[in-house]
Amino acid sequence: MLNTDDPTVRLKIDLLDLLLPSAEVIVYGDMYIIEGGYTAYCAANGATEVTLVDTLETVDWHRKRVENRNIDFYKGDFANEGFMRSLRGGYSAAVAYDVLLHQPGMLHTLHLMLADVSEKVAIVQPTLEEQPTSNSLVFLPGNVDKGLYPMAADDAEFRAFALDEVNQTHWIWGITASFMRSALAAEGFEVTHEQRGEDLPNARWFYWGCVAERRAYPDGRHWTRMRATRLMHEGW
């Protein structure tokens, strides 16, 4: 159930309202705590079909899915290329909330998530304040700047912020908004709307969201299509 009194939830819904209506929407990682809340919102507000992809599932989610015949569900890791190829594809829009900062191979995961999306994507995530160099991406595990800890104080129980470990369930990246714009541009998307949300407990972090629209598809120069270059002369 979505708590619409929460400013971050309102931010995410505002961006969904810009995304919708859309024919076929794919939602990534919408199970933890909210049990498909944004997936159900899309289904109830103009999406013809909605597909949720997540590694988690619950009994309550399956009840919700059965009650909504325009919702589909794939259980698997959207960072896994083989799994993603098994999806039917052909989505007009995508939703990715709070998932990219947990992905060890973040650029590759983003590419897999957007490869079959033809129109728009909505992204919301905790975002690091801009750094002296634009397009900055900060690797958090082992970082000597302890002031980057997103929640301002250690939490022995909530291991998502175990910044000494590289683990997909943990918070790995400090992503700036400028980096996100560039990463989306490299996948053929242009940010057409962006919105700042509330600060996190550590004021160096805040919630940021955007809607980006497909402008082009990656061509043969995209890094996923490059192969190792042979030496100029055999025998070198």
N, C-alpha and C positions, 0 to 999 in steps of 0.2 A: 504494500500500500504506500503510495507516495504522500509524503507530508508536505502539502503545498504551502504550509507556513514557513518552511525552511527556505531561506533566500537562494541557496544553491539549487534546490529542487525547482524553484521558480525560474532560475536562469536556464536550466536544462529544458523545461517545458516551453519557455519563450522561444528557444531555438528550434524545438520540434515544431512549433506553430509556424515558423518560417519555412521549415522543410516540407510540411504537409500542405495540401494533400499530395500524395505520391503513390504511384501504382504499387510498386513492390519495394519494400524496405527491409534491409538486413540490419539487425542490431547486435552489437558485439559486447559480451560480458555484462549482461543485465540481470544476473541472478543473485549475487551476494547482497544480502539484507533485504533488497526490494523485490526479489522474486518475480522478475519480468515486468516491473511496473511501467517502464518506458515502452516496452514492447506492447503491452496492453493499451497504453495511451495512443500509440500510433494506430493500432487496430481500431480504436474507437473514434479516431479523428481524421479519417480520410484516406488511410492506407488500404488498398485493395487486399494485399497480402503482406504479412510481416513474418520474417524468419529470425529467430533468436539463435545465436551460436554462443555456447558457454561450456565450460568443463564441469559445471555444477548443475544439479537439479534437485528439486524438492517435491514432496507430495502435493503441497498447496499449488505449486507452479503447474503441475500436470492437471490438476482440477481446473485451473484457470485456462489452460491451453485447450482442454476438451470443450469448455464452454464457449470458446471463440474459434470457430471453424476457419477463420482467415489467418490463424496463427500457426506457424510451423516451428519446429525445434530440432536443432542438430547438437548433439553432445560431443564436443571435441575441442581441440586447441586450435584457435584461429591463427596461431603462429606457426603451425605445421603445414608445410606446402602440400604434402600428400593429402592430408585431410581436406584442405581448402579446395583442391582439385575435384574432390568427390561431391562438392555442393553443386547444385544445378546451375547456379549463376544467373546472370541477367537481372540485376537489381537496379532500380532507378535511383535509390537513395540509401545511405548508410548512416548509422548512429554509433559513435564510439565515445562513451563516457567513462573517464577514470581508468582507462586500460593501457594506454601507451607507455606510461611511466613505469609499468611493471614488466615490460618486454625486453629481455636481454638483447635480442636482435631487432631493435625498434623500427629501423627503416625498412627492413625486410617484411616485418609484420604489417606495417602500414601499407606497403605495396600489395601484399596479399589481400588485405581488407578492402582495398579500393579498386583492384584490377577489374572487377566485373560490375562496377558502379558507373552508371551512365550520366547521372545528372548532378546530385548534390551529396554532401556529407556534413553532418553536424558533429562537432567535437567539443567536449568540455573536460577540463582537467585542472588539478592544481598546477600552477605555473610559477616559475621563478622570475623575479623582477629582472628587467633587462640588465645585462652586464656591459662593461666598457666596450667589448667587441660584440657587435650584433650577430645574430644567428648562433648564439652560444648554447651549448649543450653540456651540462655538468654531470659527470659520473660520480654518484654519491658514495658507493661502497669504498671504504678506506680513505675517503677524502679527509685531509687534515683540517679543513675548515669546519669545525664542529658547529659553527653558527648557522650552517646550512640545514641543520636538523629541522624537518618541516613542521613538527609539532612543538618546537621550542624547548621541550623537556623530554627526557627519556621515559619510555614506557616499557617496563619489564615484561608485560603480558602481551601487548599488541605488537607482534613480531613483524608486521608489515613495514616497520621503520627500523629494521635491523640493518643499519647502514654499513655494517662490516661484512655483509653476506650478499652474494649475487644469486638471487633466487627469484623465480617468476612470481611468487606470492609477495615479494617485498618491493619496496619503493627504490628503484634503481636510478632513475634519471631526474635531473633538474632541467626541465625544458622551458626555454624562453618563448614568448609569443613570436618573436622574429624568426627563430628557428622553425617553429611550426608552420609559419607562412611559407618559408623556403622549401620545407619538406613536402608540403602539399603542392607547391608549384612544380616541383620535380616529378610529381605524379600526374600532372596535367590539370590541377585544380587551382582556382583563384579564390581567395577569401573575399567574399562580398559583404559579410557582416561579421563584426566581432563585438564582444561585450565583456566587460569586467565585472566580476562578482565580488564577494566578500574576501577579506584577508583571512589567511590561516592564522593560528596562534603565533607562528613566526611571521612577522610582518614582511619578511623578504619573499614570502609566498602569497599568492592570491588565486582565486578561481577565475579562469578565463575560458571563454567559449567562442566558437565561430561557426558560421555556415560558409562552406566553400562550394563553388560550382565547377563542373567539368568544362574545361576549355579545349583540351586536347588529350590524346592518348600517347603514352610513352612510345617512342619509335626505337629503331635498332640501336640507338646510342645510349639507351637506358642501361644502367649498371647491371640489371638482371639479365640482359641479353649479351653482355660482353663475355668473351672467353679468353683464356690465357693466350697471349700473343707468342707465336713461334719466333725463334731467333731469325735474324735476317738471312743468315747463311747456315746451312747445315754444317755441323761440325764445330760450331763455336761453342 
